[in-house]
Amino acid sequence: MLEAWVMVCLLSNPTACFEAVDTRGPYETRTQCVERVEEMTRQISTLPNHKAVAFKCAEIKGRLGI
């Protein structure tokens, strides 16, 4: 199972970043996870002065994906 994460930074201060964690997953396949990351990136791009700069599909180990 995979969990989608996107790193978001402020355009005015590229060192001011945070991780946006998906609330819909987890996903069974990497393809599903990447599709969700792409959707999250589109949504983030609508926020003023924010930009998605990186992503990861992290494997969930030792805990339930709820």
C-alpha positions in Angstrom: 0.0 0.0 0.0 1.2 3.5 -0.9 0.6 6.9 0.5 0.8 10.1 -1.7 2.8 13.1 -0.5 3.5 16.4 -2.2 6.1 19.0 -1.2 4.7 22.5 -1.5 6.8 25.7 -1.3 5.9 29.4 -1.3 6.9 31.2 -4.5 8.0 34.2 -2.5 10.2 32.1 -0.2 11.3 28.8 -1.7 12.7 27.7 1.6 9.3 27.9 3.2 7.9 24.4 2.3 5.6 21.9 3.8 4.4 18.4 2.9 0.8 17.9 1.8 -0.4 14.4 2.7 -3.3 12.8 0.8 -6.4 12.0 2.8 -8.0 9.6 0.3 -5.4 6.8 0.1 -3.7 4.5 0.6 -3.3 3.1 -2.9 -2.6 -0.4 -4.0 -0.5 0.5 -7.1 2.1 3.1 -7.9 0.0 4.1 -10.9 -2.9 4.9 -8.7 -0.7 6.9 -6.3 0.9 8.9 -9.1 -2.5 9.7 -10.5 -3.5 11.0 -7.1 -0.3 13.1 -6.8 -1.1 14.6 -10.2 -4.6 15.6 -9.0 -3.1 17.0 -5.8 -0.6 19.0 -7.8 -3.3 20.5 -10.0 -5.3 21.5 -6.8 -2.2 23.0 -5.2 -1.5 25.1 -8.3 -4.8 27.0 -7.7 -3.5 28.3 -4.4 -2.0 31.8 -4.7 1.8 31.9 -4.3 2.2 28.1 -3.8 4.0 25.5 -6.0 4.3 21.8 -5.9 8.0 21.0 -6.2 8.3 17.3 -5.5 6.3 14.2 -4.6 6.6 10.7 -3.3 4.5 7.6 -3.1 5.6 6.2 0.2 5.1 2.6 1.2 3.1 2.2 4.4 4.8 -0.2 6.7 3.6 -1.4 10.1 0.5 0.7 10.4 -3.0 0.8 9.0 -3.7 3.2 6.2 -7.0 4.7 7.3 
